[in-house]
Amino acid sequence: MIAASSVTVGEAAGIVASAAVAMLAVGLLFVLFSLSRTLRELRTAVEQFRGETLPLVGQLKGTVTQANAELERVDTLLGTAESIGATVDSASRLAYLFFANPLVKALAFGAGSTRAYRRLRRGSSS
């Protein structure tokens, strides 16, 4: 005869709990495998990104250095232009001071001479 075995409620709960834990372990293994694969892909993407950006950063550094040199050159040119402008302004003031008084006197002399000539002419024709 075969002996009938009876399973108690505690043993059934233990079997169900064991099955649940086993399923949970399999699920966690799947999640860990998926996470590991994602991290490998992320590492590869970061390496590709680094490989592409490092040369660009080097080029950018060279461009910034060149732009700074050009800005210094432009700054020097602007300083020179300001100096030339100040020199021209000083020269024009000096020329004005030098020529203004004699020119005004010459024009006044010319105007007076013209008036005197007209008066003499009027006086001699009458």
SVG drawing of the C-alpha trace seen along z (x, -y; Angstrom):
<svg xmlns="http://www.w3.org/2000/svg" viewBox="-3 -166 54 168">
<polyline fill="none" stroke="black" stroke-width="0.4" points="0.0,0.0 1.0,-3.4 1.0,-5.7 -0.9,-8.9 1.1,-11.9 -0.6,-14.8 0.8,-18.3 0.2,-20.7 -0.7,-24.3 2.7,-25.4 4.4,-23.2 2.2,-24.5 3.0,-28.0 6.7,-27.2 6.5,-25.7 4.6,-28.8 7.1,-31.1 10.1,-29.1 8.6,-29.4 8.0,-33.1 11.6,-33.6 12.9,-31.6 10.8,-33.7 12.0,-36.9 15.7,-35.7 15.2,-34.9 13.6,-38.3 16.5,-40.0 19.0,-38.1 17.2,-39.3 17.3,-42.9 21.0,-42.7 21.8,-41.2 19.8,-44.0 21.5,-46.7 24.9,-45.2 24.2,-45.3 22.9,-48.9 26.0,-50.0 28.3,-48.4 26.5,-50.3 26.7,-53.5 30.4,-53.0 30.9,-52.5 28.8,-55.6 30.9,-57.7 34.1,-56.5 32.9,-57.4 31.7,-60.8 35.1,-61.4 36.9,-60.3 34.9,-62.8 34.9,-65.7 38.6,-65.8 39.8,-66.8 37.0,-69.4 38.1,-70.8 41.6,-71.0 40.5,-72.9 38.3,-75.2 41.3,-76.0 43.3,-76.9 40.5,-79.0 40.2,-80.9 43.9,-81.5 43.8,-82.8 40.8,-85.0 42.6,-86.4 45.6,-87.3 43.3,-89.0 41.6,-90.9 44.9,-92.1 45.9,-93.2 42.6,-95.0 43.1,-96.6 46.5,-97.8 45.0,-99.2 42.3,-101.0 44.9,-102.5 46.9,-103.7 43.8,-105.1 42.9,-107.0 46.5,-108.4 46.3,-109.5 42.9,-111.1 44.3,-113.0 47.3,-114.1 45.1,-115.3 42.9,-117.1 45.9,-118.8 47.3,-119.7 44.0,-121.2 43.8,-123.3 47.3,-124.5 46.7,-125.3 43.5,-127.2 45.4,-129.2 48.3,-129.8 46.2,-130.9 43.1,-132.4 44.4,-135.7 46.5,-136.6 43.7,-135.4 41.2,-137.5 43.5,-140.5 44.2,-139.9 40.5,-139.7 39.8,-142.8 42.6,-144.6 41.2,-143.4 37.7,-144.6 39.0,-147.9 41.1,-148.4 38.2,-147.6 36.0,-150.1 38.7,-152.8 39.2,-152.1 35.5,-152.5 35.4,-155.8 38.4,-157.2 36.9,-156.1 33.6,-157.8 35.4,-160.9 37.6,-161.2 34.7,-160.6 32.5,-163.3"/>
</svg>
